[in-house]
Amino acid sequence: MDFELSRSQKEIQEAAKTFAKGEFDKELAQELDAKNKFPTKIWKKAGKLGFLGMHFPEKYSGQDLGLIDSVLVAEEFCRTDSTIGSSLILAGYAAECLLRYAGNKLKEKFLPSVAECRMRSSGAFSEPELGSNLSDISTKADKNGKDWVINGVKSNVFVSDKPGFYCVLCRTDPNKPSEEGMSLILVESDRVGVSRMDLGTTMGLRMISISNIVFDEVRVPLSNLIGIEGNGLSQVTTFLDESRIMISAQAVGVARGAMDRALEYVKQREQFATKIIQFQITRHKLADMATKIELSRYITYKAATDFDKGVLDSKLASMAKMFSTRSAVEVSDEAIQLFGGYGYMTEYDVERFYRDAKFLEIFSGNRDLQKDTIATSIAG
């Protein structure tokens, strides 16, 4: 098995690295994190350069590239800054639901705006008290003339302050089991009856707001149906598998960024007239961190490469997500330990990397949910 990147992939990787180093200002990142503000200007610049939505077809303003190419960009962005990087990558969350399943009219109307960073998107799947159990959702979409009429509440929806649209999982036939009675419907955020309930400040990834979204007699055209009626749960499940590979890439970047900072610090810091990096305990910590990062990269690249070959393995996607995000938390935590008291200070970034890593571990299914998926696959 060849893990060597192609020439074009290396060029994408280097371009993403150069862009991030030039645009992801440390002081700006700390300011946006403190004020819970999205990095709009950087997002728009990234869109103009084609870094986001590169796996979309050219006719939808993409570059016809693979998931592995987007993975490389996500890794470099998050390595440079965990919060700005993740915010940019997640700004078009759930747009893949359109890309994979929607008809041409919906794709033509919305995907170019997402790829060009003129519009943000989000997925509204779960509901209060349900967590990851999507089979019991109660949000309804009833047909009324030429419209769907949607009622319900969706929980923990992010990019929720200024998205262009939500991909909403609805129960469209209460008489059928979940596997056949749910559908995915696009709802523009400015539709009458759409409102949000702010959930407050989060521990990590504070540049993206998280809210509950209320749909009260929201009317959208029947043509806003994404894919085939009744296939919603299957579509969302498949999308979540794909998204977990991208989350893994973000986690790899976060871990690398935390280690970069820790390595630079221990090379300079002295104790007892000796550089900290000369102590065996420090070197062993670095060895453990580097090993976790390398293994995370391999499993993430493998999952992305398989996806581009047409093989979406839920087990492998969950393994990548579980291991990479846990490694990011552990590496970031160790980076704080290497900094000592300074690691607890916002000035040195590693505490923010830790907070963002924890978000990635929980988001899109925590490690217990990933273990359930893996175990189910193993057990057959």
C-alpha positions as a printed NumPy array, in Angstrom:
array([[  0.   ,   0.   ,   0.   ],
       [  1.431,   3.36 ,  -1.075],
       [  0.974,   6.208,   1.397],
       [  2.984,   8.665,  -0.7  ],
       [  1.053,  11.762,  -1.767],
       [  0.967,  12.688,  -5.435],
       [  2.672,  15.812,  -6.727],
       [ -0.63 ,  17.686,  -7.014],
       [ -1.618,  16.644,  -3.487],
       [  1.673,  17.913,  -2.112],
       [  1.069,  21.2  ,  -3.923],
       [ -2.4  ,  21.471,  -2.369],
       [ -0.922,  20.695,   1.023],
       [  1.756,  23.374,   0.626],
       [ -0.744,  25.938,  -0.687],
       [ -3.027,  25.359,   2.309],
       [ -0.072,  25.668,   4.67 ],
       [  1.072,  28.927,   3.051],
       [ -2.428,  30.415,   3.098],
       [ -2.983,  29.518,   6.742],
       [  0.342,  30.929,   7.886],
       [ -0.356,  34.155,   6.026],
       [ -3.954,  34.639,   7.159],
       [ -4.423,  32.927,  10.538],
       [ -3.16 ,  35.683,  12.808],
       [ -2.652,  34.564,  16.411],
       [ -3.975,  37.734,  18.022],
       [ -7.004,  37.735,  15.723],
       [ -7.713,  34.109,  16.589],
       [ -7.628,  34.87 ,  20.308],
       [ -9.886,  37.887,  19.801],
       [-12.45 ,  35.998,  17.708],
       [-12.432,  33.129,  20.203],
       [-13.051,  35.492,  23.105],
       [-15.855,  37.325,  21.277],
       [-17.42 ,  34.218,  19.731],
       [-17.061,  35.663,  16.22 ],
       [-16.796,  33.729,  12.974],
       [-13.68 ,  34.514,  10.831],
       [-15.738,  35.848,   7.926],
       [-12.964,  37.693,   6.066],
       [-10.615,  34.689,   6.121],
       [-13.468,  32.386,   5.07 ],
       [-14.2  ,  34.535,   2.031],
       [-10.518,  34.608,   1.062],
       [-10.346,  30.833,   1.353],
       [-13.38 ,  30.589,  -0.926],
       [-11.831,  32.795,  -3.591],
       [ -8.755,  30.575,  -3.634],
       [-10.836,  27.398,  -3.901],
       [ -9.822,  25.734,  -0.632],
       [-13.38 ,  24.901,   0.431],
       [-15.703,  22.714,  -1.623],
       [-12.814,  21.458,  -3.745],
       [-14.476,  18.03 ,  -3.831],
       [-17.505,  19.566,  -5.602],
       [-17.727,  19.235,  -9.415],
       [-16.43 ,  22.175, -11.442],
       [-19.945,  23.086, -12.589],
       [-20.76 ,  23.794,  -8.933],
       [-17.601,  25.901,  -8.429],
       [-15.552,  22.985,  -7.109],
       [-12.4  ,  21.408,  -8.509],
       [-13.527,  17.805,  -9.042],
       [-10.994,  16.662,  -6.449],
       [-11.336,  13.92 ,  -3.886],
       [-12.034,  13.792,  -0.181],
       [ -8.338,  13.139,   0.452],
       [ -7.543,  16.586,  -1.002],
       [-10.013,  18.246,   1.36 ],
       [ -8.506,  16.209,   4.2  ],
       [ -5.064,  17.651,   3.452],
       [ -6.442,  21.196,   3.546],
       [ -8.3  ,  20.572,   6.814],
       [ -5.176,  19.146,   8.424],
       [ -2.975,  22.114,   7.47 ],
       [ -5.599,  24.695,   8.425],
       [ -6.147,  23.171,  11.876],
       [ -2.438,  22.676,  12.428],
       [ -1.897,  26.41 ,  11.987],
       [ -4.861,  27.354,  14.163],
       [ -7.331,  24.885,  15.621],
       [-10.27 ,  27.276,  15.897],
       [-10.014,  29.222,  12.655],
       [ -9.18 ,  26.038,  10.77 ],
       [-12.139,  24.056,  12.087],
       [-14.497,  27.017,  11.64 ],
       [-13.635,  27.269,   7.947],
       [-13.905,  23.538,   7.325],
       [-17.262,  23.281,   9.093],
       [-18.768,  26.378,   7.455],
       [-20.228,  24.235,   4.664],
       [-21.34 ,  21.404,   6.935],
       [-24.019,  19.112,   5.458],
       [-23.688,  20.577,   1.956],
       [-22.547,  17.076,   1.004],
       [-26.151,  15.984,   1.524],
       [-27.001,  18.102,  -1.521],
       [-23.905,  17.01 ,  -3.388],
       [-24.594,  13.298,  -2.954],
       [-28.399,  13.166,  -3.18 ],
       [-30.145,  16.322,  -4.426],
       [-31.429,  16.994,  -7.929],
       [-29.626,  19.335, -10.302],
       [-31.827,  22.357,  -9.555],
       [-31.041,  22.357,  -5.835],
       [-27.367,  21.737,  -6.525],
       [-27.152,  24.552,  -9.046],
       [-28.936,  26.952,  -6.715],
       [-26.937,  26.332,  -3.534],
       [-23.644,  24.46 ,  -4.017],
       [-21.747,  27.218,  -5.906],
       [-22.527,  29.676,  -3.102],
       [-21.147,  27.225,  -0.529],
       [-17.988,  26.473,  -2.527],
       [-17.342,  30.163,  -3.184],
       [-17.927,  30.998,   0.498],
       [-20.886,  33.249,  -0.159],
       [-23.187,  31.044,   1.909],
       [-22.833,  28.817,   4.945],
       [-24.833,  25.659,   5.583],
       [-25.658,  23.317,   8.415],
       [-27.367,  20.059,   9.254],
       [-30.375,  19.915,  11.59 ],
       [-30.671,  16.256,  12.489],
       [-30.912,  15.56 ,  16.218],
       [-33.499,  16.77 ,  18.723],
       [-33.594,  17.599,  22.441],
       [-33.255,  14.526,  24.67 ],
       [-32.466,  12.238,  21.704],
       [-28.72 ,  12.703,  21.317],
       [-27.523,  10.472,  18.496],
       [-30.706,   8.412,  18.343],
       [-32.085,   9.769,  15.083],
       [-34.623,   6.976,  14.667],
       [-36.992,   8.6  ,  17.19 ],
       [-37.153,  12.153,  15.829],
       [-40.52 ,  13.914,  16.011],
       [-40.002,  16.88 ,  13.647],
       [-42.75 ,  16.529,  11.036],
       [-43.028,  17.606,   7.416],
       [-46.562,  17.378,   6.043],
       [-47.566,  17.964,   2.43 ],
       [-49.919,  20.855,   1.89 ],
       [-50.57 ,  21.715,  -1.726],
       [-47.223,  22.503,  -3.334],
       [-45.416,  22.868,  -0.006],
       [-43.987,  20.975,   2.894],
       [-45.138,  22.334,   6.265],
       [-42.469,  21.662,   8.903],
       [-42.899,  21.684,  12.683],
       [-40.394,  20.673,  15.34 ],
       [-37.222,  21.55 ,  17.214],
       [-33.686,  20.532,  16.265],
       [-30.913,  20.592,  18.851],
       [-27.211,  21.467,  18.863],
       [-27.211,  22.931,  15.367],
       [-24.058,  24.892,  14.66 ],
       [-23.207,  27.605,  12.141],
       [-26.69 ,  28.613,  13.208],
       [-26.407,  32.408,  13.368],
       [-26.009,  33.149,   9.637],
       [-26.345,  30.013,   7.499],
       [-27.965,  30.082,   4.1  ],
       [-29.833,  26.846,   4.678],
       [-30.312,  23.814,   6.889],
       [-30.593,  20.207,   5.77 ],
       [-33.425,  19.093,   8.044],
       [-34.259,  15.48 ,   8.865],
       [-38.05 ,  15.187,   9.088],
       [-40.617,  12.481,   9.625],
       [-42.678,  12.548,   6.435],
       [-44.675,   9.328,   6.918],
       [-45.527,   8.46 ,  10.551],
       [-47.08 ,   5.164,   9.468],
       [-43.788,   3.752,   8.211],
       [-40.734,   2.633,  10.217],
       [-37.89 ,   5.117,  10.62 ],
       [-35.888,   3.585,   7.788],
       [-38.682,   4.434,   5.352],
       [-40.64 ,   7.246,   6.983],
       [-38.027,  10.015,   7.132],
       [-36.875,  12.475,   4.505],
       [-34.238,  15.164,   4.2  ],
       [-35.514,  18.635,   3.272],
       [-33.629,  21.846,   2.55 ],
       [-34.92 ,  24.811,   4.546],
       [-33.57 ,  28.3  ,   3.927],
       [-32.764,  30.013,   7.225],
       [-34.777,  33.13 ,   6.358],
       [-38.052,  31.241,   5.907],
       [-40.967,  32.52 ,   7.989],
       [-41.295,  30.399,  11.124],
       [-37.598,  29.545,  11.495],
       [-36.081,  30.793,  14.749],
       [-33.182,  29.857,  16.987],
       [-32.631,  29.434,  20.716],
       [-29.102,  30.331,  21.724],
       [-27.445,  27.689,  23.927],
       [-24.739,  29.99 ,  25.281],
       [-20.959,  29.916,  25.158],
       [-19.245,  26.614,  24.45 ],
       [-16.007,  25.236,  25.85 ],
       [-14.32 ,  24.967,  22.468],
       [-14.695,  26.084,  18.857],
       [-16.223,  29.358,  20.   ],
       [-16.114,  30.937,  16.543],
       [-19.133,  28.828,  15.583],
       [-22.378,  29.318,  17.469],
       [-24.517,  26.383,  18.56 ],
       [-28.289,  26.701,  18.938],
       [-31.55 ,  24.863,  18.951],
       [-33.559,  25.639,  15.809],
       [-37.345,  25.913,  15.976],
       [-39.526,  25.231,  12.926],
       [-43.039,  26.602,  13.432],
       [-45.363,  26.053,  10.467],
       [-42.43 ,  26.578,   8.102],
       [-43.469,  26.253,   4.473],
       [-40.969,  25.222,   1.774],
       [-41.63 ,  23.963,  -1.768],
       [-41.976,  20.229,  -2.319],
       [-38.982,  20.617,  -4.666],
       [-36.785,  21.273,  -1.615],
       [-36.824,  17.535,  -0.928],
       [-33.256,  16.217,  -0.967],
       [-33.069,  12.93 ,  -2.819],
       [-35.815,  10.328,  -2.556],
       [-38.692,  10.689,  -0.112],
       [-38.326,   8.152,   2.692],
       [-34.537,   7.811,   2.358],
       [-33.654,  10.582,   4.791],
       [-32.288,   8.492,   7.637],
       [-30.068,   6.478,   5.302],
       [-28.798,   9.656,   3.644],
       [-27.917,  11.306,   6.942],
       [-26.216,   8.17 ,   8.248],
       [-24.037,   7.971,   5.145],
       [-23.235,  11.678,   5.315],
       [-22.177,  11.358,   8.95 ],
       [-19.731,   8.614,   7.995],
       [-18.201,  10.919,   5.386],
       [-18.104,  13.862,   7.782],
       [-16.287,  11.799,  10.41 ],
       [-13.369,  11.41 ,   8.043],
       [-13.13 ,  15.198,   7.754],
       [-13.393,  15.565,  11.532],
       [-10.525,  13.09 ,  11.83 ],
       [ -8.456,  15.282,   9.53 ],
       [ -9.185,  18.316,  11.684],
       [ -8.152,  16.342,  14.76 ],
       [ -4.859,  15.341,  13.132],
       [ -4.183,  18.999,  12.4  ],
       [ -5.048,  20.069,  15.942],
       [ -2.725,  17.427,  17.386],
       [  0.109,  18.451,  15.071],
       [ -0.392,  22.11 ,  15.944],
       [ -0.302,  21.41 ,  19.672],
       [  2.855,  19.346,  19.299],
       [  4.51 ,  22.01 ,  17.126],
       [  4.052,  24.535,  19.891],
       [  5.173,  22.168,  22.63 ],
       [  8.268,  21.141,  20.689],
       [  9.264,  24.736,  20.076],
       [  8.801,  25.535,  23.765],
       [ 10.825,  22.623,  25.203],
       [ 13.694,  23.43 ,  22.845],
       [ 13.952,  26.888,  24.39 ],
       [ 12.932,  26.406,  28.019],
       [ 15.662,  25.59 ,  30.552],
       [ 15.581,  23.985,  33.975],
       [ 18.674,  23.407,  36.075],
       [ 20.739,  24.979,  33.252],
       [ 19.51 ,  22.281,  30.837],
       [ 17.09 ,  22.506,  27.948],
       [ 13.884,  20.665,  28.844],
       [ 14.09 ,  18.648,  25.651],
       [ 17.25 ,  16.96 ,  26.965],
       [ 15.343,  15.27 ,  29.792],
       [ 14.344,  11.696,  29.032],
       [ 10.821,  12.146,  30.383],
       [ 10.258,  15.023,  27.948],
       [ 11.62 ,  13.047,  25.018],
       [  9.404,  10.082,  25.862],
       [  6.358,  12.347,  25.982],
       [  7.231,  13.693,  22.549],
       [  7.704,  10.17 ,  21.241],
       [  4.228,   9.165,  22.426],
       [  2.692,  12.299,  20.935],
       [  4.373,  11.794,  17.567],
       [  3.284,   8.149,  17.421],
       [ -0.356,   9.003,  18.076],
       [ -0.274,  11.682,  15.393],
       [  1.303,   9.406,  12.8  ],
       [ -1.164,   6.594,  13.404],
       [ -4.042,   9.076,  13.242],
       [ -2.802,  10.372,   9.889],
       [ -2.516,   6.896,   8.399],
       [ -6.015,   5.769,   9.354],
       [ -7.528,   9.098,   8.248],
       [ -5.76 ,   9.035,   4.886],
       [ -6.785,   5.406,   4.424],
       [-10.444,   6.175,   5.128],
       [-10.404,   9.185,   2.757],
       [ -8.634,   7.263,  -0.008],
       [-11.101,   4.378,   0.255],
       [-13.985,   6.851,   0.055],
       [-12.559,   8.317,  -3.147],
       [-12.426,   4.785,  -4.555],
       [-16.136,   4.4  ,  -3.869],
       [-15.75 ,   2.426,  -0.644],
       [-17.409,   4.011,   2.402],
       [-16.583,   1.805,   5.372],
       [-18.577,   2.917,   8.44 ],
       [-16.29 ,   0.902,  10.681],
       [-13.122,   2.516,   9.352],
       [-14.653,   6.017,   9.45 ],
       [-15.628,   5.496,  13.091],
       [-12.195,   4.075,  13.922],
       [-10.535,   7.102,  12.337],
       [-12.818,   9.527,  14.155],
       [-12.52 ,   7.792,  17.526],
       [ -8.746,   7.359,  17.442],
       [ -7.815,  10.682,  15.852],
       [ -9.983,  12.848,  18.089],
       [ -8.921,  10.976,  21.25 ],
       [ -5.296,  11.373,  20.173],
       [ -5.835,  15.104,  19.597],
       [ -7.197,  15.486,  23.132],
       [ -4.317,  13.505,  24.621],
       [ -1.613,  15.259,  22.589],
       [ -3.051,  18.691,  23.403],
       [ -3.277,  17.765,  27.074],
       [  0.351,  16.621,  27.056],
       [  1.344,  19.86 ,  25.342],
       [ -0.203,  21.785,  28.232],
       [  1.777,  19.638,  30.675],
       [  5.016,  20.368,  28.829],
       [  4.319,  24.093,  29.03 ],
       [  3.673,  23.795,  32.748],
       [  1.775,  26.764,  34.19 ],
       [  2.148,  28.672,  30.946],
       [  0.108,  26.013,  29.164],
       [ -2.932,  27.17 ,  31.116],
       [ -2.575,  30.703,  29.765],
       [ -4.429,  31.797,  26.614],
       [ -1.29 ,  33.511,  25.318],
       [  0.31 ,  30.172,  24.439],
       [ -2.593,  28.684,  22.422],
       [ -2.287,  25.088,  23.613],
       [ -5.197,  25.439,  26.034],
       [ -7.378,  26.535,  23.097],
       [ -6.149,  23.605,  21.009],
       [ -7.17 ,  21.313,  23.857],
       [-10.648,  22.851,  24.06 ],
       [-11.144,  22.515,  20.306],
       [ -9.889,  18.934,  20.339],
       [-12.484,  18.072,  22.974],
       [-15.213,  19.544,  20.774],
       [-14.107,  17.362,  17.844],
       [-14.136,  14.262,  20.055],
       [-17.767,  14.86 ,  21.057],
       [-19.111,  16.282,  17.795],
       [-20.808,  13.952,  15.288],
       [-20.955,  11.12 ,  17.788],
       [-18.75 ,  10.674,  20.835],
       [-16.289,   7.802,  21.187],
       [-18.877,   5.482,  22.759],
       [-21.095,   5.868,  19.706],
       [-18.102,   5.178,  17.451],
       [-17.355,   2.05 ,  19.491],
       [-20.947,   0.897,  18.999],
       [-20.581,   1.291,  15.235],
       [-17.257,  -0.539,  15.208],
       [-18.506,  -3.343,  17.43 ],
       [-21.674,  -3.796,  15.361],
       [-19.573,  -4.146,  12.218],
       [-17.238,  -6.653,  13.859],
       [-20.112,  -8.706,  15.236],
       [-21.82 ,  -8.762,  11.859]])
